[in-house]
Amino acid sequence: MIDDETFLNKPNFTKMVENKVLDTKQSYMDAVIDLCDKLDLDPTDVKKFISPVIQGKIEPSALLNNAKSPLSW
């Protein structure tokens, strides 16, 4: 059963990412990856759900860690 929070759209996914970061103190990129695992989504498919605010928080940490941002997949 899909509830309101797992109905994926940009505002809901942004809220889920923000809550995950606040609750777990993990990076935005890790929060996105964890949510993809939890919701059984391919990380390359969630780009359309990532708001510009979250995108702006993911890219610097990905560059700092020499990782590829999920937004460039």
ABEGO torsion letter per residue (X at the ends): XBBAAABBBAAAAAAAAAAAAAAAGBBAAAAAAAAAAAAGBBAAAAAAABBAAAAAAAAAAAAAAGBBBAAAX
